[in-house]
């Protein structure tokens, strides 16, 4: 199959060149790679035996991105270390591998994924494998394969084996004709990126499988996600992570969006908390299957001003990337997440000042702040 081979080569090239993490700021590639013969041995390399309990048995695909490792840590605390399997097509770092079960999983290899679900008696599946907005625009065939074909495999396996399935969506699922301030759960969605189109497809397919086959599908539209323990991964909101690294390392930051570009954002701990809460919510509490969630909304200029309270000498310049700016201008400025707050009690913990303080505490900016003071 020449198309699959060409996409596989593209995956390997992208992984070698990026090494990025995932998510809405988020998500690098993790789905193609090895022949079925190799998959069998890899899939059993780090085997798992579950204890008998009422806890869900969890598989996380695309687990080495921005959100997967943190989610695995949270779920293992709640459900037990051996009840949560992290998976990817890349080799994990030692600290990730030894923190709990890790397995090779190729979402475009239906047989491999099905064997993992059956052999490990999976009951919950978090599907994080995807290509991000800016990266997807640079390689549409690859994004189509990863974000759409991979999703179809996951949906079919989840329906066949009666799994509870979580698939993240994004602010990128909206387009320039959507209401932007605020953006409600239900409105016109006409995104103009392959990433956004694939996420609308995921929302609608998940809801269809729920109503047609009874699949317990759950989905959150993430805003831009900010975290200290992963590098930017090719998303339009990545500037909000990069500014912290540059502020500490060089004291200079060049932003690729206009200073007044307002977008909804969220600290990673709030994102992971919301993900677990919606998965644990009783089915009867859910009035819909896809929810907006939000915490704060800010511009690059507002973020820079807050960062400069910690590092006053930070110099910020703007060199607008036309592709990313066009994407940002088509996205929501504020999310209306009132349904999530009403249906299952969603409540965020981090606003902008808490976000900035927490990021610097994790990234170790104490010495630079001391010099500034």
QUIMOPE-V730445 format. One record per run of one state. SS is the DSSP state (~ for helix, > for strand, _ for the rest). FROM is the first residue (numbers start at 1). LEN is the number of residues. Records with the same first field share a line. If there is no record, write none. Layout:
# QUIMOPE-V730445
SS->FROM-LEN ; FROM-LEN
This chain:
# QUIMOPE-V730445
_->1-1 ; 19-17 ; 44-14 ; 62-6 ; 80-1 ; 89-5 ; 98-4 ; 105-5 ; 120-4 ; 128-5 ; 139-1 ; 161-3 ; 168-1 ; 174-9 ; 184-10 ; 214-2 ; 223-1 ; 227-9 ; 250-2 ; 256-7 ; 281-2 ; 286-4 ; 293-3 ; 299-1 ; 309-6 ; 319-3 ; 330-5 ; 336-2 ; 345-7 ; 364-2 ; 373-1
~->2-17 ; 36-8 ; 68-12 ; 81-3 ; 94-4 ; 110-10 ; 133-6 ; 140-21 ; 171-3 ; 194-20 ; 236-14 ; 268-13 ; 283-3 ; 300-9 ; 322-8 ; 338-7 ; 352-12 ; 366-7
>->58-4 ; 84-5 ; 102-3 ; 124-4 ; 164-4 ; 169-2 ; 183-1 ; 216-7 ; 224-3 ; 252-4 ; 263-5 ; 290-3 ; 296-3 ; 315-4 ; 335-1
